[in-house]
């Protein structure tokens, strides 16, 4: 049974949050609910299943090494004719796509990110807009101000929230290091 109060996410290190949060502060109504993140699996299992999921995911990501991510792309999803979600995406998509695929294959019941024949689009939401003009203007504004940021991805997190509260990190899973791969 999946719930909308948990997720598996990739959270950029806090030392790169400032430019992301600056945009979100003005344009993302969900800033108080979610930390900056890439959704890998959502909805996810209840918190009571996190220990079991950790064991499954540890095996699933055992062969995946940490990787460098550069957030350089700005994109948008259209929801109907006049609602938009604006997001940042990585220059090189393969590492995060491979990570998400490994998690999904380990837990295929959590298929919402891969439904309807759509491929996974790695994205970090920074803004929401309504109206065609606002959608165009906001996209242009964000595109003009965004400076790419680069960081190392070394872990994923299972997060949860109680009621209407914010999501908090419950479990962290480290990606394999080169040393742990060579000692296997």
C-alpha positions, 0 to 999 in steps of 0.5 A, a space after each residue: 500500500 502506497 501513501 502520499 506522506 512518504 517518498 524516496 528523494 535525492 536532496 542536493 547538499 544544503 550548501 547549494 540550496 541558497 539559489 534554489 530556495 531564493 527562487 522557491 521563496 517567491 514562486 513555490 507555494 510548497 516551499 514549507 512542505 518539501 525541501 529542494 529535492 528530486 522525486 525518485 519514488 512517490 507515493 511510497 510505502 508507509 514509514 513502518 516499511 522503511 527498514 525493509 525498503 532500506 535493505 531492498 534498496 541497499 542491494 539495488 544501488 550497490 553497484 551505483 557510485 556517487 556522481 556529479 550533478 550540474 543543474 543547468 537546465 530549466 524546464 516546465 510541465 504544463 498542467 492543462 492550458 494554464 498551469 505550469 510547474 517550472 523545474 531545474 534539471 541536470 545537464 547529464 541525465 543518465 546517472 539519476 535516471 539509472 538511479 531511479 530505474 534501479 529503485 523502481 526495478 527493486 520496488 515496481 509497485 511504486 510506479 507513479 514516476 514511470 506510468 503511462 509509458 512515460 520515461 522518468 524526467 529528473 527535475 527539481 521543482 522551483 516555481 509554479 505559475 498560472 496563466 499563459 502570459 505568466 507561464 511565458 514571463 516566469 519561464 523567461 525570468 527564471 531562465 535569465 537569472 539561473 546560474 548552473 550549480 554543481 554538486 556531488 550526489 552521494 546518497 538518497 533519502 526516504 522522507 515522511 511527513 505527519 499530517 499537513 506538516 513538512 517532510 523530514 528525512 527519516 532514512 539516508 542510504 549512501 551510494 556505493 563508494 569506489 572503496 566499497 565496490 573494490 572491497 566487495 
